[in-house]
Amino acid sequence: MPINDAKSLHAAWAERFNAKDLDGMLELFEQDAVFVPQPGAPTTGGETRQALSGFLELGLPINLEVRHLYLAGDVALAVADWSIAGTAADGSQVDMAGTTADVLRRGNDGWKFAIDNPLGTA
């Protein structure tokens, strides 16, 4: 089902993340979207799948709160705070957090991520 409201895109992504639905998460990305798991290390395609899979392997939920959403027609800039914390599946302690700066674009199939930069302010 397409995301018809830009304000709902991050909530849908977090819901899929927490359900460990990698394919569902990737459906929310444009075909040529860029994901930046580390500053200066953009990924696309299969590299994005691998990077997101690494986050899911932690086995921990993500908390995600959109702080700002700026719309300009069919393009939006979203700034959101996120955190992943707890005991990971391998028993290690995880305490990750950041502020994402994401570019969203509305197409025929709804709003999707064009650029997902989870450490966008780093």
C-alpha positions, 0 to 999 in steps of 0.5 A, spaced: 500 500 500 502 506 498 504 511 503 500 517 501 502 522 506 509 524 507 508 524 515 507 517 515 513 514 511 518 514 517 512 511 522 511 505 516 519 504 516 519 504 523 514 499 523 517 494 518 524 495 522 521 493 528 517 487 525 524 485 521 521 486 515 527 487 510 523 487 504 518 491 506 523 496 508 526 496 502 519 497 498 519 504 502 526 506 498 526 509 491 529 504 486 535 508 485 535 511 493 541 512 497 542 509 504 548 512 508 549 507 514 556 511 516 558 518 514 561 518 507 559 511 505 553 511 501 550 505 498 545 503 493 541 496 491 544 490 494 549 494 499 543 498 502 540 491 503 546 488 506 547 495 511 540 494 513 540 487 514 546 488 519 541 493 523 536 488 523 541 482 526 541 486 532 534 484 534 532 490 537 527 495 536 528 502 533 525 508 536 524 514 531 521 521 532 520 526 526 522 532 528 521 537 522 518 535 515 519 541 510 515 540 503 516 543 497 511 540 492 513 532 491 520 533 495 520 533 502 526 534 507 525 530 514 529 530 520 528 525 525 531 522 531 532 515 532 535 510 537 536 503 538 538 500 545 538 494 549 541 487 549 543 485 542 541 478 539 549 476 540 548 478 548 552 485 546 550 492 549 547 496 544 546 504 545 546 507 538 542 514 536 542 519 531 538 524 527 537 523 520 536 527 514 532 524 509 530 526 502 523 524 500 520 524 494 512 523 492 511 518 485 506 514 482 507 509 488 506 514 494 512 517 498 519 514 498 526 515 501 530 518 495 536 519 500 536 516 507 542 519 511 541 516 519 547 520 521 545 526 517 548 531 522 554 527 523 
